[in-house]
């Protein structure tokens, strides 16, 4: 006997279902993965660098959340991760593993610089809207190329989206070193700088640019769209069973390419934010941030849940801070932590997927007794706890 969808158990009990179950599941697995990864990372640094394990954790905490400047750097690093993670999470809803967010960031930044240059003297709000629209459309089209190759030609979307990243980087390098090169910038090849009046400002009362608000709103919007609308329900059907979707009369190509376009659009917005809210120009240094690739990790750790992406992106923004890299005297240590976290989350996700009824786990039974006072009766035929008891 199969439980109704609304009655299926999650990793923890929730009072009156006020909190989305998928968010709770994602955060429980994320928390456990974080603890395990921190232990392994501390042991790695202790063995390789000779630094006390507690000192490593102190560096991590101080660099991410210790002072006001640390919070500022954490949030600035988190802003693009919120958007690039959606470029992975949304196509995953239709069964596509897209890792082309990096190319969308680069091209979104390039389009933002081009649009600002082509609109001199125009009102600031019009230029800003044009940059956002242009960058998002460019990013959406770029990821949709990989989606269309998968849909119509059977090309693996993971490989094609990865290769598209290299093409995007080559286009950016050509433009910043050629037709869009600023001759006044001799240090780093870059485009012409944006006029100060068209730059995005900071969140009032803070030194954090408004790109963080863009990212949070985008995650909330995607959560509502995918989990609380008929469009999101149809998208989940397409991702869960293509044959059933076709029988139901749903257009698989429409929903697949729609998810790809929307995810790429948000990654393109991340590039716009980097140009219009932070740097003021597009340069080949954009690829050094690796926000598109870091977004893959954020999406996996959050288990493709748009709401869970918010805290995970903030966490990863803290891990990527310059203070930790300076203290450990290496950028590779941070990459090692990300690799450990990626492997741990994959292992825990596999473990969680094998649980048929998590309420039979020892700690779940304990929580159930604390919540309900008595052990729930089980069905004699199915052995499953009676959810209506």
C-alpha positions as a Markdown table, in Angstrom:
| # | Residue | x | y | z |
|---|---|---|---|---|
| 1 | Unk | 0.0 | 0.0 | 0.0 |
| 2 | Unk | 1.5 | 3.3 | -1.0 |
| 3 | Unk | 1.1 | 6.4 | 1.2 |
| 4 | Unk | -0.4 | 9.5 | -0.3 |
| 5 | Unk | 2.1 | 12.1 | -1.4 |
| 6 | Unk | 1.1 | 14.5 | 1.4 |
| 7 | Unk | 1.5 | 11.8 | 4.0 |
| 8 | Unk | 4.9 | 10.5 | 3.1 |
| 9 | Unk | 7.5 | 10.8 | 5.8 |
| 10 | Unk | 10.5 | 13.1 | 5.8 |
| 11 | Unk | 13.8 | 13.0 | 7.7 |
| 12 | Unk | 12.4 | 14.9 | 10.6 |
| 13 | Unk | 8.9 | 15.5 | 12.0 |
| 14 | Unk | 7.3 | 18.9 | 11.3 |
| 15 | Unk | 4.5 | 20.6 | 13.2 |
| 16 | Unk | 1.4 | 21.0 | 11.0 |
| 17 | Unk | 3.7 | 21.1 | 7.9 |
| 18 | Unk | 4.5 | 24.8 | 8.3 |
| 19 | Unk | 7.9 | 24.2 | 6.9 |
| 20 | Unk | 8.4 | 22.6 | 3.4 |
| 21 | Unk | 9.4 | 19.0 | 3.8 |
| 22 | Unk | 11.9 | 19.0 | 1.0 |
| 23 | Unk | 13.6 | 22.0 | 2.6 |
| 24 | Unk | 13.9 | 20.2 | 5.9 |
| 25 | Unk | 15.2 | 17.0 | 4.3 |
| 26 | Unk | 17.8 | 19.0 | 2.3 |
| 27 | Unk | 19.0 | 20.9 | 5.4 |
| 28 | Unk | 19.2 | 17.7 | 7.6 |
| 29 | Unk | 21.4 | 16.0 | 5.0 |
| 30 | Unk | 23.4 | 19.2 | 4.5 |
| 31 | Unk | 24.1 | 19.6 | 8.2 |
| 32 | Unk | 25.3 | 16.0 | 8.6 |
| 33 | Unk | 27.4 | 16.3 | 5.5 |
| 34 | Unk | 28.9 | 19.6 | 6.8 |
| 35 | Unk | 29.9 | 18.0 | 10.1 |
| 36 | Unk | 31.6 | 15.0 | 8.5 |
| 37 | Unk | 33.3 | 17.2 | 5.9 |
| 38 | Unk | 34.6 | 19.6 | 8.6 |
| 39 | Unk | 36.1 | 16.7 | 10.5 |
| 40 | Unk | 37.8 | 15.3 | 7.4 |
| 41 | Unk | 39.0 | 18.7 | 6.2 |
| 42 | Unk | 40.4 | 19.4 | 9.7 |
| 43 | Unk | 42.3 | 16.2 | 9.6 |
| 44 | Unk | 43.6 | 16.9 | 6.1 |
| 45 | Unk | 44.9 | 20.3 | 7.0 |
| 46 | Unk | 46.5 | 19.0 | 10.3 |
| 47 | Unk | 48.3 | 16.3 | 8.4 |
| 48 | Unk | 49.4 | 18.4 | 5.4 |
| 49 | Unk | 50.0 | 21.8 | 7.0 |
| 50 | Unk | 50.8 | 20.8 | 10.6 |
| 51 | Unk | 48.1 | 23.2 | 11.9 |
| 52 | Unk | 46.1 | 22.3 | 14.9 |
| 53 | Unk | 42.6 | 21.1 | 13.9 |
| 54 | Unk | 40.9 | 23.6 | 16.3 |
| 55 | Unk | 42.9 | 26.4 | 14.8 |
| 56 | Unk | 41.6 | 25.5 | 11.3 |
| 57 | Unk | 38.0 | 25.8 | 12.6 |
| 58 | Unk | 38.9 | 29.1 | 14.2 |
| 59 | Unk | 40.3 | 30.5 | 10.9 |
| 60 | Unk | 37.1 | 29.3 | 9.1 |
| 61 | Unk | 34.8 | 30.9 | 11.6 |
| 62 | Unk | 36.7 | 34.2 | 11.9 |
| 63 | Unk | 37.0 | 34.5 | 8.1 |
| 64 | Unk | 33.4 | 33.8 | 7.4 |
| 65 | Unk | 31.4 | 35.3 | 10.3 |
| 66 | Unk | 33.9 | 36.8 | 12.8 |
| 67 | Unk | 33.6 | 40.5 | 12.1 |
| 68 | Unk | 31.4 | 42.9 | 10.1 |
| 69 | Unk | 34.0 | 42.9 | 7.3 |
| 70 | Unk | 33.9 | 39.1 | 7.3 |
| 71 | Unk | 30.1 | 39.1 | 7.0 |
| 72 | Unk | 30.4 | 41.5 | 4.1 |
| 73 | Unk | 32.8 | 39.4 | 2.2 |
| 74 | Unk | 30.8 | 36.2 | 2.9 |
| 75 | Unk | 27.6 | 37.8 | 1.5 |
| 76 | Unk | 29.3 | 39.3 | -1.5 |
| 77 | Unk | 30.7 | 35.9 | -2.4 |
| 78 | Unk | 27.3 | 34.2 | -1.8 |
| 79 | Unk | 25.4 | 36.5 | -4.1 |
| 80 | Unk | 26.5 | 34.9 | -7.4 |
| 81 | Unk | 26.4 | 31.4 | -5.9 |
| 82 | Unk | 22.7 | 31.9 | -5.2 |
| 83 | Unk | 22.1 | 32.5 | -8.9 |
| 84 | Unk | 24.6 | 30.0 | -10.4 |
| 85 | Unk | 23.2 | 27.2 | -8.2 |
| 86 | Unk | 19.8 | 27.7 | -9.8 |
| 87 | Unk | 21.4 | 27.0 | -13.2 |
| 88 | Unk | 22.0 | 23.4 | -12.0 |
| 89 | Unk | 18.9 | 23.0 | -9.7 |
| 90 | Unk | 16.2 | 23.9 | -12.2 |
| 91 | Unk | 17.4 | 21.7 | -15.2 |
| 92 | Unk | 17.8 | 18.9 | -12.6 |
| 93 | Unk | 14.0 | 19.0 | -12.1 |
| 94 | Unk | 13.6 | 17.8 | -15.6 |
| 95 | Unk | 16.3 | 15.2 | -15.4 |
| 96 | Unk | 19.1 | 17.2 | -17.0 |
| 97 | Unk | 22.5 | 17.6 | -15.4 |
| 98 | Unk | 23.7 | 21.0 | -16.7 |
| 99 | Unk | 27.1 | 22.4 | -15.6 |
| 100 | Unk | 27.2 | 25.3 | -18.0 |
| 101 | Unk | 26.6 | 28.1 | -15.4 |
| 102 | Unk | 30.2 | 29.3 | -15.8 |
| 103 | Unk | 29.7 | 30.2 | -19.4 |
| 104 | Unk | 26.5 | 32.0 | -18.6 |
| 105 | Unk | 28.3 | 34.1 | -16.0 |
| 106 | Unk | 31.0 | 35.1 | -18.5 |
| 107 | Unk | 28.6 | 36.0 | -21.3 |
| 108 | Unk | 26.1 | 37.7 | -19.0 |
| 109 | Unk | 28.9 | 39.9 | -17.8 |
| 110 | Unk | 30.1 | 40.6 | -21.4 |
| 111 | Unk | 26.5 | 41.6 | -22.5 |
| 112 | Unk | 26.1 | 43.9 | -19.5 |
| 113 | Unk | 29.3 | 45.8 | -20.4 |
| 114 | Unk | 28.2 | 45.9 | -24.1 |
| 115 | Unk | 24.7 | 47.2 | -23.3 |
| 116 | Unk | 26.0 | 49.9 | -21.0 |
| 117 | Unk | 28.5 | 51.1 | -23.6 |
| 118 | Unk | 25.8 | 51.2 | -26.3 |
| 119 | Unk | 23.4 | 53.3 | -24.2 |
| 120 | Unk | 25.4 | 56.4 | -23.2 |
| 121 | Unk | 23.5 | 59.3 | -21.7 |
| 122 | Unk | 20.4 | 57.2 | -21.1 |
| 123 | Unk | 18.5 | 57.2 | -17.8 |
| 124 | Unk | 20.3 | 54.9 | -15.3 |
| 125 | Unk | 17.2 | 52.8 | -14.5 |
| 126 | Unk | 16.7 | 52.1 | -18.2 |
| 127 | Unk | 20.3 | 51.1 | -18.7 |
| 128 | Unk | 20.2 | 48.8 | -15.6 |
| 129 | Unk | 17.0 | 47.1 | -16.8 |
| 130 | Unk | 18.5 | 46.6 | -20.2 |
| 131 | Unk | 21.7 | 45.1 | -18.7 |
| 132 | Unk | 19.7 | 42.7 | -16.6 |
| 133 | Unk | 17.4 | 41.6 | -19.4 |
| 134 | Unk | 20.3 | 41.3 | -21.9 |
| 135 | Unk | 22.4 | 39.2 | -19.5 |
| 136 | Unk | 19.5 | 36.9 | -18.5 |
| 137 | Unk | 18.5 | 36.3 | -22.1 |
| 138 | Unk | 22.1 | 35.6 | -23.1 |
| 139 | Unk | 22.5 | 33.1 | -20.2 |
| 140 | Unk | 19.2 | 31.4 | -21.0 |
| 141 | Unk | 20.0 | 31.0 | -24.6 |
| 142 | Unk | 23.4 | 29.6 | -23.8 |
| 143 | Unk | 22.1 | 26.8 | -21.5 |
| 144 | Unk | 19.2 | 26.2 | -23.9 |
| 145 | Unk | 21.7 | 25.2 | -26.5 |
| 146 | Unk | 22.8 | 22.2 | -24.4 |
| 147 | Unk | 19.2 | 21.4 | -23.6 |
| 148 | Unk | 18.2 | 21.5 | -27.3 |
| 149 | Unk | 21.1 | 19.2 | -28.2 |
| 150 | Unk | 20.0 | 16.7 | -25.6 |
| 151 | Unk | 16.3 | 17.0 | -26.6 |
| 152 | Unk | 16.6 | 16.8 | -30.4 |
| 153 | Unk | 20.0 | 15.2 | -31.1 |
| 154 | Unk | 20.5 | 13.0 | -28.0 |
| 155 | Unk | 23.8 | 14.7 | -27.1 |
| 156 | Unk | 24.8 | 14.3 | -23.4 |
| 157 | Unk | 23.9 | 17.7 | -21.8 |
| 158 | Unk | 26.6 | 17.4 | -19.1 |
| 159 | Unk | 29.4 | 17.2 | -21.7 |
| 160 | Unk | 27.9 | 19.8 | -24.1 |
| 161 | Unk | 27.3 | 22.3 | -21.3 |
| 162 | Unk | 30.9 | 21.8 | -20.0 |
| 163 | Unk | 32.3 | 22.4 | -23.5 |
| 164 | Unk | 30.2 | 25.5 | -23.9 |
| 165 | Unk | 32.0 | 26.9 | -20.9 |
| 166 | Unk | 35.2 | 26.9 | -22.8 |
| 167 | Unk | 33.6 | 28.5 | -25.8 |
| 168 | Unk | 32.2 | 31.3 | -23.7 |
| 169 | Unk | 35.5 | 31.9 | -22.1 |
| 170 | Unk | 37.2 | 32.1 | -25.5 |
| 171 | Unk | 34.5 | 34.6 | -26.6 |
| 172 | Unk | 35.1 | 36.7 | -23.5 |
| 173 | Unk | 38.9 | 36.7 | -24.0 |
| 174 | Unk | 38.5 | 37.7 | -27.6 |
| 175 | Unk | 36.3 | 40.6 | -26.8 |
| 176 | Unk | 38.2 | 42.0 | -23.9 |
| 177 | Unk | 41.5 | 41.7 | -25.8 |
| 178 | Unk | 40.1 | 42.9 | -29.1 |
| 179 | Unk | 37.0 | 44.9 | -30.1 |
| 180 | Unk | 35.9 | 45.8 | -26.6 |
| 181 | Unk | 39.3 | 46.3 | -25.1 |
| 182 | Unk | 39.9 | 49.4 | -22.9 |
| 183 | Unk | 43.3 | 50.8 | -23.9 |
| 184 | Unk | 43.5 | 52.7 | -20.6 |
| 185 | Unk | 43.6 | 49.5 | -18.5 |
| 186 | Unk | 47.1 | 48.1 | -19.0 |
| 187 | Unk | 47.0 | 45.7 | -16.1 |
| 188 | Unk | 44.2 | 43.3 | -17.0 |
| 189 | Unk | 42.5 | 43.0 | -20.4 |
| 190 | Unk | 39.0 | 44.3 | -19.8 |
| 191 | Unk | 36.1 | 46.1 | -21.4 |
| 192 | Unk | 35.3 | 49.8 | -21.2 |
| 193 | Unk | 34.3 | 50.8 | -17.6 |
| 194 | Unk | 30.6 | 51.4 | -16.8 |
| 195 | Unk | 29.5 | 54.9 | -16.0 |
| 196 | Unk | 29.2 | 55.2 | -12.2 |
| 197 | Unk | 25.6 | 56.4 | -12.4 |
| 198 | Unk | 24.5 | 53.1 | -14.0 |
| 199 | Unk | 26.2 | 50.9 | -11.3 |
| 200 | Unk | 23.9 | 49.0 | -8.9 |
| 201 | Unk | 24.0 | 50.4 | -5.4 |
| 202 | Unk | 24.4 | 48.7 | -2.0 |
| 203 | Unk | 21.6 | 47.4 | 0.2 |
| 204 | Unk | 20.6 | 50.5 | 2.3 |
| 205 | Unk | 22.6 | 50.6 | 5.6 |
| 206 | Unk | 25.1 | 48.0 | 4.5 |
| 207 | Unk | 28.2 | 47.6 | 2.3 |
| 208 | Unk | 26.7 | 44.6 | 0.5 |
| 209 | Unk | 25.7 | 45.1 | -3.1 |
| 210 | Unk | 22.1 | 44.6 | -4.2 |
| 211 | Unk | 23.0 | 41.4 | -6.0 |
| 212 | Unk | 22.4 | 39.5 | -2.8 |
| 213 | Unk | 18.8 | 40.6 | -2.9 |
| 214 | Unk | 18.5 | 39.5 | -6.5 |
| 215 | Unk | 19.8 | 36.0 | -5.5 |
| 216 | Unk | 17.5 | 35.6 | -2.5 |
| 217 | Unk | 14.4 | 36.7 | -4.5 |
| 218 | Unk | 15.4 | 34.4 | -7.4 |
| 219 | Unk | 15.6 | 31.4 | -5.0 |
| 220 | Unk | 12.2 | 32.2 | -3.5 |
| 221 | Unk | 10.6 | 32.7 | -6.9 |
| 222 | Unk | 11.9 | 29.4 | -8.1 |
| 223 | Unk | 10.7 | 27.6 | -5.0 |
| 224 | Unk | 7.2 | 29.0 | -5.5 |
| 225 | Unk | 7.3 | 28.3 | -9.2 |
| 226 | Unk | 8.5 | 24.7 | -8.9 |
| 227 | Unk | 6.7 | 23.6 | -5.8 |
| 228 | Unk | 3.5 | 25.6 | -5.7 |
| 229 | Unk | 2.3 | 26.0 | -9.3 |
| 230 | Unk | 0.9 | 23.8 | -12.0 |
| 231 | Unk | 3.9 | 24.6 | -14.2 |
| 232 | Unk | 6.2 | 23.2 | -11.5 |
| 233 | Unk | 4.1 | 20.2 | -11.1 |
| 234 | Unk | 4.2 | 19.5 | -14.8 |
| 235 | Unk | 8.0 | 20.0 | -14.7 |
| 236 | Unk | 8.4 | 17.4 | -12.0 |
| 237 | Unk | 6.3 | 15.0 | -14.0 |
| 238 | Unk | 8.5 | 15.5 | -17.0 |
| 239 | Unk | 11.6 | 14.9 | -14.9 |
| 240 | Unk | 10.2 | 11.9 | -13.1 |
| 241 | Unk | 8.8 | 10.0 | -16.1 |
| 242 | Unk | 9.0 | 11.2 | -19.6 |
| 243 | Unk | 6.7 | 8.5 | -20.9 |
| 244 | Unk | 4.0 | 9.3 | -18.4 |
| 245 | Unk | 4.3 | 13.0 | -19.3 |
| 246 | Unk | 3.7 | 12.3 | -22.9 |
| 247 | Unk | 0.7 | 10.1 | -22.1 |
| 248 | Unk | -0.7 | 13.1 | -20.0 |
| 249 | Unk | -0.2 | 15.3 | -23.1 |
| 250 | Unk | 2.6 | 17.4 | -21.7 |
| 251 | Unk | 5.3 | 18.8 | -24.1 |
| 252 | Unk | 8.6 | 17.4 | -22.9 |
| 253 | Unk | 10.6 | 19.7 | -25.0 |
| 254 | Unk | 8.7 | 22.8 | -23.8 |
| 255 | Unk | 9.2 | 22.1 | -20.1 |
| 256 | Unk | 12.8 | 20.8 | -20.5 |
| 257 | Unk | 14.0 | 23.8 | -22.5 |
| 258 | Unk | 12.0 | 26.1 | -20.2 |
| 259 | Unk | 13.9 | 24.9 | -17.2 |
| 260 | Unk | 17.2 | 25.2 | -19.0 |
| 261 | Unk | 16.4 | 28.7 | -20.1 |
| 262 | Unk | 15.3 | 29.8 | -16.7 |
| 263 | Unk | 18.4 | 28.3 | -15.0 |
| 264 | Unk | 20.8 | 29.9 | -17.5 |
| 265 | Unk | 19.0 | 33.2 | -17.2 |
| 266 | Unk | 19.8 | 33.4 | -13.5 |
| 267 | Unk | 23.4 | 32.4 | -14.1 |
| 268 | Unk | 23.6 | 35.2 | -16.7 |
| 269 | Unk | 22.2 | 37.6 | -14.0 |
| 270 | Unk | 25.1 | 36.6 | -11.8 |
| 271 | Unk | 27.5 | 37.9 | -14.5 |
| 272 | Unk | 25.5 | 41.1 | -14.7 |
| 273 | Unk | 25.8 | 41.5 | -10.9 |
| 274 | Unk | 29.6 | 41.0 | -11.0 |
| 275 | Unk | 29.9 | 43.7 | -13.6 |
| 276 | Unk | 27.3 | 46.3 | -12.6 |
| 277 | Unk | 27.5 | 45.9 | -8.8 |
| 278 | Unk | 31.1 | 44.9 | -8.1 |
| 279 | Unk | 33.8 | 45.3 | -10.8 |
| 280 | Unk | 32.4 | 48.0 | -13.1 |
| 281 | Unk | 33.8 | 46.2 | -16.2 |
| 282 | Unk | 34.1 | 42.7 | -17.7 |
| 283 | Unk | 37.5 | 41.1 | -17.7 |
| 284 | Unk | 39.1 | 37.7 | -18.1 |
| 285 | Unk | 39.6 | 37.6 | -14.4 |
| 286 | Unk | 35.9 | 36.8 | -14.1 |
| 287 | Unk | 36.7 | 33.1 | -14.8 |
| 288 | Unk | 39.0 | 33.0 | -11.8 |
| 289 | Unk | 36.1 | 33.4 | -9.4 |
| 290 | Unk | 34.7 | 30.0 | -10.5 |
| 291 | Unk | 31.2 | 30.9 | -9.5 |
| 292 | Unk | 29.6 | 28.7 | -12.1 |
| 293 | Unk | 31.5 | 25.6 | -11.0 |
| 294 | Unk | 31.0 | 26.5 | -7.3 |
| 295 | Unk | 27.3 | 26.7 | -8.0 |
| 296 | Unk | 27.3 | 23.0 | -9.0 |
| 297 | Unk | 28.4 | 22.2 | -5.5 |
| 298 | Unk | 25.9 | 24.5 | -3.9 |
| 299 | Unk | 23.1 | 22.9 | -5.9 |
| 300 | Unk | 24.1 | 19.4 | -4.9 |
| 301 | Unk | 24.6 | 20.2 | -1.3 |
| 302 | Unk | 21.1 | 21.8 | -1.3 |
| 303 | Unk | 19.8 | 18.8 | -3.1 |
| 304 | Unk | 18.4 | 21.0 | -5.9 |
| 305 | Unk | 16.0 | 22.7 | -3.5 |
| 306 | Unk | 15.8 | 26.5 | -4.2 |
| 307 | Unk | 15.0 | 27.4 | -0.6 |
| 308 | Unk | 17.9 | 25.3 | 0.7 |
| 309 | Unk | 20.3 | 27.0 | -1.7 |
| 310 | Unk | 20.1 | 30.2 | 0.3 |
| 311 | Unk | 21.8 | 29.0 | 3.5 |
| 312 | Unk | 24.1 | 26.7 | 1.6 |
| 313 | Unk | 25.3 | 29.5 | -0.7 |
| 314 | Unk | 26.0 | 31.7 | 2.4 |
| 315 | Unk | 28.0 | 28.9 | 3.9 |
| 316 | Unk | 30.0 | 28.4 | 0.7 |
| 317 | Unk | 30.5 | 32.1 | 0.5 |
| 318 | Unk | 32.2 | 32.0 | 3.9 |
| 319 | Unk | 34.4 | 29.1 | 2.9 |
| 320 | Unk | 35.6 | 30.9 | -0.2 |
| 321 | Unk | 36.7 | 34.0 | 1.8 |
| 322 | Unk | 40.2 | 35.3 | 1.4 |
| 323 | Unk | 41.0 | 35.2 | 5.1 |
| 324 | Unk | 41.0 | 31.4 | 5.1 |
| 325 | Unk | 43.1 | 31.2 | 2.0 |
| 326 | Unk | 45.6 | 33.6 | 3.4 |
| 327 | Unk | 45.9 | 31.7 | 6.7 |
| 328 | Unk | 46.3 | 28.3 | 5.0 |
| 329 | Unk | 48.6 | 29.8 | 2.5 |
| 330 | Unk | 46.9 | 28.0 | -0.4 |
| 331 | Unk | 43.8 | 28.2 | -2.5 |
| 332 | Unk | 43.9 | 24.4 | -3.1 |
| 333 | Unk | 42.9 | 23.7 | 0.6 |
| 334 | Unk | 39.6 | 25.4 | 0.0 |
| 335 | Unk | 39.1 | 23.3 | -3.2 |
| 336 | Unk | 39.9 | 20.2 | -1.2 |
| 337 | Unk | 37.2 | 21.1 | 1.3 |
| 338 | Unk | 34.7 | 21.6 | -1.5 |
| 339 | Unk | 35.7 | 18.2 | -3.0 |
| 340 | Unk | 35.2 | 16.5 | 0.3 |
| 341 | Unk | 31.9 | 18.1 | 0.8 |
| 342 | Unk | 30.8 | 17.1 | -2.7 |
| 343 | Unk | 31.7 | 13.4 | -2.1 |
| 344 | Unk | 30.1 | 13.3 | 1.3 |
| 345 | Unk | 26.8 | 14.8 | 0.1 |
| 346 | Unk | 26.6 | 12.3 | -2.7 |
| 347 | Unk | 27.1 | 9.5 | -0.3 |
| 348 | Unk | 24.5 | 10.7 | 2.2 |
| 349 | Unk | 22.1 | 11.5 | -0.6 |
| 350 | Unk | 22.4 | 7.9 | -1.8 |
| 351 | Unk | 21.9 | 6.7 | 1.8 |
| 352 | Unk | 18.8 | 8.8 | 2.3 |
| 353 | Unk | 17.4 | 7.7 | -1.0 |
| 354 | Unk | 17.4 | 4.0 | 0.2 |
| 355 | Unk | 15.3 | 4.7 | 3.2 |
| 356 | Unk | 11.8 | 3.4 | 2.7 |
| 357 | Unk | 10.4 | 4.7 | 5.9 |
| 358 | Unk | 12.7 | 7.0 | 7.9 |
| 359 | Unk | 10.4 | 6.7 | 10.9 |
| 360 | Unk | 11.8 | 3.3 | 11.6 |
| 361 | Unk | 15.3 | 4.7 | 12.3 |
| 362 | Unk | 16.1 | 4.7 | 16.0 |
| 363 | Unk | 16.3 | 8.5 | 16.3 |
| 364 | Unk | 13.1 | 9.0 | 14.3 |
| 365 | Unk | 11.3 | 6.6 | 16.6 |
| 366 | Unk | 12.6 | 8.5 | 19.6 |
| 367 | Unk | 11.5 | 11.8 | 18.2 |
| 368 | Unk | 8.1 | 10.3 | 17.4 |
| 369 | Unk | 7.6 | 9.1 | 21.0 |
| 370 | Unk | 8.5 | 12.6 | 22.3 |
| 371 | Unk | 6.1 | 14.3 | 19.9 |
| 372 | Unk | 3.2 | 11.9 | 20.1 |
| 373 | Unk | 3.7 | 10.3 | 23.5 |
| 374 | Unk | 3.0 | 6.8 | 22.4 |
| 375 | Unk | 4.2 | 4.5 | 19.7 |
| 376 | Unk | 2.1 | 4.8 | 16.5 |
| 377 | Unk | 0.1 | 1.8 | 15.6 |
| 378 | Unk | 1.2 | 0.0 | 12.4 |
| 379 | Unk | -0.8 | -1.7 | 9.8 |
| 380 | Unk | -0.7 | -5.5 | 10.1 |
| 381 | Unk | -0.7 | -5.9 | 6.3 |
| 382 | Unk | 1.9 | -3.4 | 5.3 |
| 383 | Unk | 3.9 | -2.8 | 8.5 |
| 384 | Unk | 3.8 | 0.9 | 7.8 |
| 385 | Unk | 2.9 | 3.3 | 10.6 |
| 386 | Unk | -0.6 | 4.6 | 10.4 |
| 387 | Unk | -0.3 | 8.3 | 9.5 |
| 388 | Unk | -3.8 | 9.0 | 10.5 |
| 389 | Unk | -3.5 | 7.6 | 13.9 |
